[in-house]
């Protein structure tokens, strides 16, 4: 039996969804029998690979780096799962949307007196005007609600996909 290729990606979010993924505990062994994890912030892969079967995408699209990454992911992946409320609604990252980017940077770097009161212009991704959910940029096949989604929901969704079925999460998932 050929294993499916699984990736996980962390855009603008808190990593809570990835912590929930790790909460699969011993069930992660069952997932590993059906999927090869080919890319994740949990492993040391630098370049997003070609021909990924399923990718769990955590977080909103908030920066130019996120935007370029999600476009590449869409081109190289068969199925995108919006993984958690930030990926689905932009949730907490979107709280900045009512402010202009320069106001956000001023508050974050000058008013809080980090980095000696200077807004860095190197080694940080440029913020986009708005933080948006993943589906506003690319097509998404499956939505796993929750902040974060439960380990049981993640296990169910991946198990269904491994069996060639589209998971029906309506009765299993909720926002928040």
Secondary structure, 3 states (H helix, E strand, C coil): CCCEEEEEEECECCCHHHHHHHCCCCHHHHHHHHEEEEECCCCCCCCCCCCEEEEEEECEEEEHHHHHHHHHHHHHEEEEEEECHHHHHCCHHHHHHHCCHHHHHHHHHHHCCCHHHCCCCCCCCCEEEEEECHHHCCCCCEEECCCCCCHHHHHHHHHHHHCCCCCCCCCCCCCC
